[in-house]
Amino acid sequence: MRCVLIGPPGTGKSTVGSLLAASLEAPWVDLDEIAGPFYAEVRWTPEVIAEQQRRLGWTAFHAAFEPALAHAVQRCAALHSQAIVSFGAGHSHLTDPSLHAHVARALEGSSVVLLRPSPDMEASVRLLRERCRQSKWTDWHLDGVDWLHRWCTDGLDEQLADAIVYTAGKSPQETADEVSRLLRR
């Protein structure tokens, strides 16, 4: 993959990825949109996913689902070597160290850019929660866990990222232009 955009929900990965791909005349891939068949390759069909979420709850489900998330990253990397790719937070936040290392190996040779609103984590969480309440199905408080806070503070994205771009106060185009400048270095 040419460039991988990572970060919590609401950071603008999909919007920025689409703009970046257009300006670089590269394909754009949103892993969340194409991952279903990759999950199914390791027996995580939509039916199994829905049943496991109901049965286990979000937190235990996410832990059990991590091998499928890592597999999807590996398959995406193999199929889209020259694309601009956006990852949902789950694909970069694998808590199993061996799976996290698996994802890091799959991303070798790619420019991995973490999008985050601000270097102030609490400000980032507040802004992301507001965006997610407005445009997503959740505020990411699930099973007693504040997932937005976890994704902003657990350090897993930073372990994968080659660069961080802060988005607060910038338009999606300004953010895409900044990422493009990073890629040209």
Secondary structure as UniProt FT lines:
FT   STRAND          3..6
FT   TURN            9..10
FT   HELIX           13..24
FT   STRAND          28..30
FT   HELIX           31..34
FT   HELIX           36..41
FT   TURN            42..43
FT   HELIX           46..56
FT   HELIX           58..79
FT   TURN            81..82
FT   STRAND          84..86
FT   HELIX           89..92
FT   HELIX           97..106
FT   TURN            107..109
FT   STRAND          111..116
FT   HELIX           121..135
FT   STRAND          141..142
FT   TURN            143..144
FT   STRAND          145..146
FT   HELIX           147..153
FT   HELIX           156..160
FT   STRAND          163..166
FT   TURN            168..169
FT   HELIX           172..184
//
